[in-house]
């Protein structure tokens, strides 16, 4: 996490907060929420991450 703060919620209802300077691993089954401007870097396998980005894009278009 470069700067800002993200709240991660897992499918079991547990949450964690990651802040600037933190390193993190989010296993499958989570959502994230930003309450402020946040900069972070993700390293993920290209194929799997591409599927996630496509899913997010589709959900955003459905709600527009």
N, C-alpha and C positions, 0 to 999 in steps of 0.2 A: 504494500500500500504506500503510495507516494505521499498523498496528503488527503485530508478529509476523513470520512468515517462511513462505513457500511455496516448495516445490521443484516445478518444472515439468519434465516429461519429454515430449519430442517423439517422434514415430513413428520418427525415425531413431536414437533412443537417446540423443541429446544432452540435457543437463539445464542448467537455470539456476536460481538461487536469487534470489527477490525478497524484500526486507526492508522494514521500516517506512521510509517516506520515499521509496521507489522508485516511479517510474512505469513501466508495463510495457505491452507488446503481446504477446499470445499468438496467433499465427496458428492456423488450424485444424490439428487433429492433435496434441493434447496432453492430458495428464492432470496434475492437481495433487495435491500431498500436503502436509498441514499437520502438523507435529510438535508444535505448540504452539497455544494460542489465537491466532487471527489475525483482524484486521479489515481488510477491503479493499473498495473500491468498483469496480464494473464499469459501464462504459458500452458498450452494445451495441445494435444494431438490435433492436427489440422482437420482431418476428416470428421472426427467426433465434434469438434468445436464448430465446424461449419454447419452441422445438423442443428446444434443448439441455436446458433444465430438465425438460421432459417425459421426455426420454431418461434423464436421471439418476434421476428419480423412479421410472420403470419398472424400472431396474436395481436400485435399492435394494429395491423390493418383491419382485423375483425372488430376491434373496439373503436375504430375511427369513424 
